[in-house]
Amino acid sequence: MRPFEEVIEHNGRALLSYCASRVGSDRAEDCFQETMLAAPRVYDGLKDERAVRSWLFRIAGNKAIDMPRQSSR
């Protein structure tokens, strides 16, 4: 597996755009940062490097879903 930093370097811009499409440009950075906090915890356990991009975007999608829930508390 590639180092996590390389994965983010390769996918970061697209991931930030994805976050913006899900939560709006004003909250995209927060969604991206939440993804960056969650993803490294699991990254070392991944087995299939081909699935890393979809896995990363899935985390971002889940964080985007969670954001309105967190702000309503």
C-alpha positions in Angstrom: 0.0 0.0 0.0 1.1 3.5 -0.7 1.7 5.9 2.2 -1.5 7.7 3.2 0.0 11.0 2.4 0.4 9.9 -1.2 -3.2 8.8 -1.4 -4.3 12.3 -0.2 -1.9 14.1 -2.5 -3.4 12.1 -5.4 -7.1 12.4 -4.4 -7.3 15.5 -2.2 -8.5 18.0 -4.7 -11.2 15.7 -6.0 -12.2 14.8 -2.5 -12.5 18.4 -1.5 -14.7 19.1 -4.5 -16.8 16.1 -3.6 -17.3 17.4 -0.1 -18.3 20.8 -1.5 -20.9 19.1 -3.7 -22.4 17.3 -0.7 -22.3 20.1 2.0 -21.7 23.3 0.1 -18.5 25.3 -0.4 -18.8 27.0 3.0 -18.6 23.7 4.9 -16.5 21.7 2.5 -13.2 22.3 4.4 -14.8 21.0 7.6 -16.1 17.9 5.9 -12.7 17.3 4.3 -10.9 17.7 7.7 -13.3 15.3 9.4 -12.5 12.8 6.6 -8.8 13.3 7.2 -9.2 12.6 10.9 -11.2 9.4 10.4 -9.4 7.9 7.4 -5.9 7.2 8.8 -7.3 5.2 11.7 -8.4 2.5 9.3 -6.0 2.9 6.3 -3.4 0.5 7.5 -6.0 -2.3 7.7 -7.0 -2.0 4.0 -6.0 -4.8 1.8 -6.9 -3.8 -1.7 -5.2 -0.7 -3.0 -7.7 -0.5 -5.9 -10.5 0.2 -3.5 -8.7 3.1 -1.6 -10.3 5.9 -3.7 -13.9 4.6 -3.3 -13.2 3.9 0.4 -12.0 7.4 0.9 -15.0 9.0 -0.9 -17.3 6.8 1.2 -15.9 8.2 4.4 -16.4 11.7 3.0 -19.9 10.9 2.1 -20.6 9.6 5.6 -19.1 12.7 7.1 -21.3 14.9 4.9 -24.3 13.0 6.1 -23.2 13.4 9.8 -22.5 17.2 9.5 -26.2 18.4 9.8 -26.8 15.9 12.6 -23.9 17.4 14.6 -24.9 21.0 14.1 -28.5 20.3 15.2 -27.3 19.0 18.6 
